[in-house]
Amino acid sequence: MTDFARTKAQFDLPDGMIYLDGNSLGPLPTAAKARVAQTVAGEWGQMLITGWNKAGWMAQPTALGDRIGRLIGAAPGHVVLGDTLSVKVYQALAAAVDLVPNRKVILTDNGNFPSDIYMAEGLIKSLDRGHELRVIAPEDIADAITPEVAVVMLTQVDYRTGRMHNMKALTAKAHSVGAGTVWDLAHSAGALPVDVAGCKADFAVGCTYKYLNGGPGAPAFIYVAPHHIGTCQPALSGWLGHEAPFAFDLDYRPGTGIERMRVGTPPVLQMAALEAALDIWDKVDMHALRAASVALSEQFITGIEAVCPMLALASPRDPAQRGSQVSFRFDQGYAAMQACIARGLIGDFRAPDIMRFGFTPLFIDAGDVDRAISIVADVMQNRLWDDPIYQTRAAVT
């Protein structure tokens, strides 16, 4: 059983802060400070360019990818890190579309993260082969998976409400009609048990700066199923995805295995921070994490509904149907969240009216939830949000 009191002690959080926004940016692992400093001074500073060999920088994307693979149910050798999540979405979708060349429909839902939809739109324009992006309501996805669909592209956990798709069932439905799948795990990896291999997902992508605590700008990851890895074609044929990067051939040959999904130079400093975070994750049982997350979120919902009737639950009430976040609707949600933040409770806001709170047992406990409920109650019951100082929206909400 995971000792969450011990994991909490391994994060550097400001005194008095209740941080319920790890679903947007994970907090700093205390060990990351020394690990990054060592990379800067001891590796970059002392080794300079020889660090690519001596410090193993070039191998980190696959080594760390295997450690993330454990958290998402992937076998070793099928996850690699690098670039941004948008880039990985583009890669995965382009490869998935090419595997079904005679079909033109890419199916997604309006709960998908907008960037994923933008990347799909951009890919369709670049390909110029008559593809159609079909965006429907989340609850209608299963019925819309028909033989004309090439790829089903979904975010497993809705970034706004926490509503969760059934990956196994929808993947099976897609495969039953000959379609492929691309799953975005941005709000799943590190939040709940994921089994990409068991669910037979074709491709999956995700980020490491949210629940995985890799820090702002930490690299994304991509998973490719074993039966696709030898044949899928990388749409972005970057230097480091080449079979022999240092042969400096003028013609591209895709690398073997998951290496072919590499594109650009790996972000060494960010990977150092992520490595420190994964040292914590290596000792976490995902099923224990899920049970603790559900308990914390249920405690929060019960407490908020008892004292704040003006807030409407936007997340599924059944914990089996939601990820590791809880959202409430309120027409002055932005101002109310700013008032909470001013009092030491950090959550965030998603337009048009959602106050969003993440529950990450690695550093949040029942006492934190009780204090969070008290702060929200004070803000709402006393209309503390109704102050002009909280009305002006910042660039990041």
C-alpha positions as CSV (number, residue, x, y, z in Angstrom):
1,M,0.0,0.0,0.0
2,T,1.3,3.4,-0.9
3,D,2.2,5.7,2.0
4,F,0.7,9.0,0.9
5,A,1.9,10.9,4.0
6,R,5.4,10.0,2.8
7,T,4.8,11.1,-0.8
8,K,3.3,14.4,0.5
9,A,6.6,15.1,2.4
10,Q,8.5,14.8,-0.9
11,F,6.8,17.9,-2.5
12,D,7.8,21.5,-1.9
13,L,4.5,23.4,-1.3
14,P,4.2,26.9,0.2
15,D,3.2,26.9,3.9
16,G,-0.5,27.3,4.3
17,M,-1.4,26.7,0.6
18,I,-4.0,24.1,-0.3
19,Y,-3.1,23.1,-3.9
20,L,-6.0,21.7,-5.8
21,D,-4.6,22.4,-9.2
22,G,-2.2,19.5,-9.8
23,N,-4.4,18.5,-12.7
24,S,-3.2,21.7,-14.4
25,L,0.4,22.0,-13.2
26,G,1.9,19.6,-10.7
27,P,3.9,21.0,-7.7
28,L,7.6,20.8,-7.4
29,P,9.1,17.6,-6.1
30,T,11.7,18.7,-3.5
31,A,14.3,16.4,-5.1
32,A,13.9,18.1,-8.5
33,K,15.8,21.2,-7.3
34,A,19.0,19.2,-6.6
35,R,18.5,17.0,-9.7
36,V,18.2,19.9,-12.0
37,A,21.1,21.8,-10.4
38,Q,23.3,18.7,-10.9
39,T,22.3,18.5,-14.5
40,V,23.1,22.2,-15.0
41,A,26.3,22.4,-13.1
42,G,27.7,18.8,-13.1
43,E,26.5,17.7,-16.5
44,W,26.0,20.7,-18.8
45,G,28.6,22.7,-16.9
46,Q,31.3,20.1,-16.7
47,M,30.6,17.7,-19.5
48,L,29.3,20.1,-22.1
49,I,28.5,18.3,-25.3
50,T,30.0,15.1,-24.0
51,G,26.9,14.9,-21.7
52,W,24.9,13.4,-24.6
53,N,27.1,10.2,-24.1
54,K,28.5,10.5,-20.6
55,A,25.3,11.6,-18.9
56,G,23.0,9.5,-21.1
57,W,20.9,12.4,-22.3
58,M,20.2,10.8,-25.6
59,A,18.7,7.6,-24.0
60,Q,16.5,9.5,-21.5
61,P,13.4,9.8,-23.8
62,T,13.0,6.0,-24.0
63,A,14.2,5.3,-20.4
64,L,11.8,7.7,-18.9
65,G,9.1,6.6,-21.4
66,D,9.3,3.1,-20.0
67,R,8.8,4.4,-16.5
68,I,5.7,6.3,-17.6
69,G,4.7,3.2,-19.5
70,R,4.2,1.4,-16.2
71,L,1.7,4.0,-15.1
72,I,-0.4,3.6,-18.3
73,G,-0.2,-0.1,-18.8
74,A,2.3,-0.1,-21.7
75,A,5.0,-2.7,-22.2
76,P,8.6,-1.6,-22.2
77,G,9.7,-0.1,-25.5
78,H,6.4,1.4,-26.5
79,V,6.5,4.9,-25.0
80,V,8.9,7.7,-25.8
81,L,9.1,11.3,-24.5
82,G,9.7,14.5,-26.4
83,D,8.2,17.6,-27.9
84,T,4.8,19.0,-26.9
85,L,1.5,17.3,-26.5
86,S,0.1,19.0,-29.6
87,V,3.0,17.6,-31.6
88,K,2.3,14.1,-30.3
89,V,-1.4,14.4,-31.1
90,Y,-0.4,15.3,-34.6
91,Q,2.0,12.4,-34.9
92,A,-0.4,9.9,-33.5
93,L,-3.4,11.0,-35.6
94,A,-1.4,11.2,-38.8
95,A,-0.1,7.7,-38.3
96,A,-3.5,6.4,-37.4
97,V,-5.2,7.9,-40.4
98,D,-2.6,6.4,-42.7
99,L,-3.4,2.9,-41.4
100,V,-6.9,3.3,-42.7
101,P,-6.3,5.0,-46.1
102,N,-9.7,4.3,-47.6
103,R,-11.7,6.1,-44.9
104,K,-12.2,9.8,-44.4
105,V,-13.9,10.5,-41.1
106,I,-12.1,11.4,-37.9
107,L,-14.5,11.2,-35.0
108,T,-14.1,13.2,-31.8
109,D,-16.3,14.9,-29.2
110,N,-16.9,18.5,-28.0
111,G,-15.4,17.6,-24.7
112,N,-12.0,17.0,-26.3
113,F,-9.3,19.5,-25.5
114,P,-9.5,22.2,-28.1
115,S,-5.8,21.9,-29.0
116,D,-6.4,18.3,-30.1
117,I,-9.2,19.5,-32.4
118,Y,-7.1,22.3,-33.8
119,M,-4.3,19.8,-34.6
120,A,-6.8,17.5,-36.4
121,E,-8.1,20.4,-38.4
122,G,-4.5,21.4,-39.4
123,L,-3.7,17.8,-40.3
124,I,-6.8,17.6,-42.5
125,K,-5.8,20.8,-44.3
126,S,-2.2,19.6,-44.8
127,L,-3.3,16.2,-46.1
128,D,-5.9,17.7,-48.4
129,R,-7.3,14.2,-49.1
130,G,-11.0,14.9,-48.3
131,H,-11.0,14.0,-44.6
132,E,-13.8,15.2,-42.3
133,L,-13.5,16.0,-38.6
134,R,-16.8,15.0,-37.0
135,V,-17.4,16.6,-33.6
136,I,-20.3,15.3,-31.6
137,A,-21.6,15.2,-28.0
138,P,-19.6,12.8,-25.7
139,E,-22.6,10.7,-24.9
140,D,-23.2,10.0,-28.6
141,I,-19.7,8.7,-29.4
142,A,-20.4,5.0,-29.2
143,D,-23.4,5.2,-31.6
144,A,-21.4,7.3,-34.0
145,I,-18.6,4.8,-34.4
146,T,-19.6,3.4,-37.8
147,P,-17.8,1.7,-40.7
148,E,-17.1,5.0,-42.4
149,V,-14.9,6.2,-39.4
150,A,-11.2,6.0,-39.9
151,V,-10.0,7.1,-36.4
152,V,-11.7,7.8,-33.1
153,M,-9.7,10.5,-31.3
154,L,-10.7,11.2,-27.7
155,T,-9.4,12.6,-24.5
156,Q,-10.2,10.0,-21.9
157,V,-11.0,12.5,-19.1
158,D,-12.8,15.7,-20.0
159,Y,-10.6,18.6,-18.9
160,R,-13.6,20.7,-17.8
161,T,-15.9,18.3,-15.9
162,G,-13.8,15.2,-15.3
163,R,-16.3,13.0,-17.2
164,M,-14.5,9.8,-18.2
165,H,-14.8,7.8,-21.4
166,N,-14.7,4.0,-21.2
167,M,-11.5,3.4,-23.1
168,K,-11.8,-0.4,-23.3
169,A,-15.4,-0.4,-24.6
170,L,-15.0,2.4,-27.1
171,T,-11.7,1.0,-28.5
172,A,-13.5,-2.4,-28.9
173,K,-16.3,-0.7,-30.7
174,A,-13.9,1.1,-33.0
175,H,-12.0,-2.1,-33.8
176,S,-15.2,-3.9,-34.5
177,V,-15.9,-1.6,-37.5
178,G,-12.2,-1.4,-38.6
179,A,-11.4,2.0,-37.1
180,G,-8.3,3.0,-35.1
181,T,-8.1,4.9,-31.9
182,V,-6.0,7.8,-30.5
183,W,-6.4,8.5,-26.8
184,D,-5.3,11.7,-25.1
185,L,-4.2,10.8,-21.5
186,A,-3.4,14.3,-20.3
187,H,-5.9,14.1,-17.5
188,S,-5.5,10.3,-16.9
189,A,-1.8,9.6,-16.6
190,G,-1.0,9.8,-12.9
191,A,-4.6,10.4,-12.0
192,L,-6.0,6.8,-12.3
193,P,-5.1,3.4,-13.5
194,V,-4.8,3.2,-17.3
195,D,-4.2,0.0,-19.3
196,V,-3.5,1.0,-22.9
197,A,-2.3,-2.6,-23.7
198,G,-5.2,-4.3,-22.1
199,C,-7.7,-1.9,-23.8
200,K,-5.9,-2.5,-27.1
201,A,-5.5,1.2,-27.8
202,D,-3.7,1.9,-31.1
203,F,-2.1,5.2,-30.0
204,A,-2.0,7.2,-26.9
205,V,-0.4,10.6,-26.0
206,G,-0.1,12.6,-22.8
207,C,1.7,15.3,-21.0
208,T,4.0,15.2,-17.9
209,Y,3.5,18.6,-16.3
210,K,0.1,17.9,-14.8
211,Y,-0.3,14.8,-12.5
212,L,3.2,13.5,-13.3
213,N,4.8,16.7,-11.8
214,G,7.5,17.2,-14.5
215,G,7.3,21.0,-14.2
216,P,6.1,23.7,-16.6
217,G,7.0,22.9,-20.2
218,A,7.8,19.2,-19.4
219,P,7.8,17.0,-22.5
220,A,4.9,15.0,-23.8
221,F,4.8,11.2,-24.4
222,I,3.5,9.0,-27.1
223,Y,2.5,5.3,-27.0
224,V,2.2,3.1,-30.1
225,A,0.7,-0.4,-29.9
226,P,3.1,-3.3,-30.6
227,H,1.3,-4.4,-33.7
228,H,1.7,-0.9,-35.2
229,I,5.2,0.1,-34.2
230,G,7.0,-1.6,-37.1
231,T,4.7,-0.2,-39.8
232,C,3.3,3.2,-38.7
233,Q,4.8,6.1,-40.6
234,P,5.9,9.2,-38.6
235,A,4.4,12.3,-40.2
236,L,7.1,14.4,-38.7
237,S,10.3,12.9,-39.9
238,G,12.7,14.5,-37.4
239,W,16.4,13.9,-37.2
240,L,16.2,11.9,-34.0
241,G,13.5,9.7,-35.4
242,H,15.9,8.6,-38.1
243,E,17.3,5.0,-38.1
244,A,20.8,6.4,-37.9
245,P,20.8,10.1,-36.9
246,F,24.6,10.4,-36.9
247,A,25.0,8.9,-40.4
248,F,23.6,12.3,-41.6
249,D,21.9,10.7,-44.6
250,L,20.0,13.1,-46.8
251,D,17.1,10.6,-47.1
252,Y,14.9,9.8,-44.1
253,R,14.6,6.2,-42.9
254,P,12.3,5.7,-39.8
255,G,14.0,4.3,-36.7
256,T,13.2,1.0,-35.3
257,G,10.4,0.6,-32.8
258,I,9.3,3.5,-30.7
259,E,12.4,5.5,-31.7
260,R,10.7,6.4,-35.0
261,M,8.3,8.6,-33.0
262,R,11.1,10.9,-31.8
263,V,11.3,14.3,-33.5
264,G,13.5,17.0,-32.0
265,T,16.3,17.3,-29.5
266,P,15.1,16.1,-26.0
267,P,14.7,18.8,-23.3
268,V,17.5,17.7,-21.0
269,L,16.8,20.1,-18.1
270,Q,13.0,19.3,-18.1
271,M,13.8,15.6,-18.2
272,A,16.0,16.0,-15.1
273,A,13.0,17.4,-13.2
274,L,10.7,14.7,-14.5
275,E,13.2,12.0,-13.5
276,A,13.0,13.3,-9.9
277,A,9.2,13.2,-10.0
278,L,9.2,9.7,-11.4
279,D,11.4,8.5,-8.5
280,I,8.3,9.2,-6.4
281,W,5.9,7.6,-8.9
282,D,8.0,4.5,-9.1
283,K,6.8,3.6,-5.6
284,V,3.1,4.5,-6.2
285,D,0.4,1.8,-6.6
286,M,-2.1,3.2,-9.1
287,H,-5.1,1.4,-7.6
288,A,-4.3,2.7,-4.2
289,L,-3.9,6.2,-5.7
290,R,-7.3,5.9,-7.4
291,A,-9.0,4.8,-4.2
292,A,-7.6,7.7,-2.3
293,S,-8.5,10.1,-5.0
294,V,-12.1,9.0,-5.0
295,A,-12.3,9.3,-1.2
296,L,-11.0,12.9,-1.3
297,S,-13.2,13.9,-4.2
298,E,-16.3,12.4,-2.5
299,Q,-15.4,14.2,0.7
300,F,-15.2,17.5,-1.2
301,I,-18.5,17.1,-3.1
302,T,-20.4,16.2,0.1
303,G,-18.9,19.1,2.0
304,I,-19.4,21.7,-0.7
305,E,-23.0,20.7,-1.4
306,A,-23.8,20.9,2.3
307,V,-22.7,24.5,2.6
308,C,-22.8,26.0,-0.9
309,P,-26.2,25.3,-2.6
310,M,-25.4,28.0,-5.1
311,L,-22.8,25.8,-6.7
312,A,-24.0,23.1,-9.1
313,L,-22.0,20.0,-9.6
314,A,-20.7,19.8,-13.2
315,S,-18.8,16.5,-12.8
316,P,-20.5,13.1,-12.9
317,R,-21.8,12.2,-9.5
318,D,-20.7,8.6,-9.8
319,P,-17.0,8.5,-9.1
320,A,-16.6,5.6,-11.5
321,Q,-17.6,8.0,-14.3
322,R,-15.1,10.8,-13.5
323,G,-11.3,11.3,-13.3
324,S,-9.4,12.9,-10.4
325,Q,-11.1,16.3,-10.5
326,V,-14.3,17.9,-9.4
327,S,-16.0,20.8,-11.1
328,F,-18.8,23.1,-10.0
329,R,-20.7,25.6,-12.1
330,F,-21.3,29.2,-10.9
331,D,-22.1,32.2,-13.1
332,Q,-19.4,34.2,-11.3
333,G,-17.0,31.3,-11.2
334,Y,-13.9,33.2,-12.3
335,A,-14.3,35.8,-9.6
336,A,-15.1,33.2,-7.0
337,M,-12.0,31.2,-7.9
338,Q,-9.9,34.3,-7.6
339,A,-11.3,34.9,-4.1
340,C,-10.4,31.4,-3.1
341,I,-6.9,31.7,-4.5
342,A,-6.4,35.0,-2.5
343,R,-7.2,32.9,0.6
344,G,-4.7,30.2,-0.1
345,L,-6.9,27.7,-2.0
346,I,-5.6,27.1,-5.5
347,G,-7.9,25.8,-8.1
348,D,-8.7,27.1,-11.6
349,F,-11.5,28.3,-13.9
350,R,-12.6,27.0,-17.2
351,A,-15.0,29.1,-19.4
352,P,-17.8,29.7,-19.3
353,D,-18.6,29.0,-15.7
354,I,-16.6,26.1,-14.2
355,M,-14.6,26.2,-11.0
356,R,-12.3,23.2,-11.2
357,F,-10.5,21.4,-8.4
358,G,-8.0,18.5,-8.7
359,F,-7.5,15.8,-6.1
360,T,-4.0,14.3,-6.1
361,P,-3.3,12.1,-3.1
362,L,0.4,12.3,-3.6
363,F,0.2,15.7,-1.8
364,I,-3.4,16.3,-0.8
365,D,-5.0,14.7,2.3
366,A,-8.4,14.8,4.1
367,G,-7.3,17.7,6.3
368,D,-6.5,19.8,3.2
369,V,-10.0,19.0,1.8
370,D,-11.7,20.1,5.0
371,R,-9.8,23.4,4.9
372,A,-10.7,23.8,1.2
373,I,-14.4,23.3,2.0
374,S,-14.2,26.0,4.6
375,I,-12.5,28.5,2.3
376,V,-15.1,27.9,-0.5
377,A,-17.9,28.2,2.0
378,D,-16.6,31.6,3.3
379,V,-16.2,32.9,-0.3
380,M,-19.6,31.8,-1.4
381,Q,-21.7,32.4,1.7
382,N,-20.3,35.9,2.3
383,R,-20.2,36.8,-1.4
384,L,-16.5,37.6,-1.1
385,W,-16.2,37.1,-4.9
386,D,-18.3,40.2,-5.4
387,D,-15.3,42.5,-5.2
388,P,-14.0,44.4,-8.3
389,I,-10.5,43.1,-7.6
390,Y,-11.6,39.6,-8.6
391,Q,-13.4,40.6,-11.8
392,T,-10.6,41.4,-14.1
393,R,-9.4,38.2,-15.9
394,A,-5.7,37.4,-16.2
395,A,-4.2,35.9,-19.3
396,V,-4.2,32.4,-17.7
397,T,-7.4,31.4,-15.9
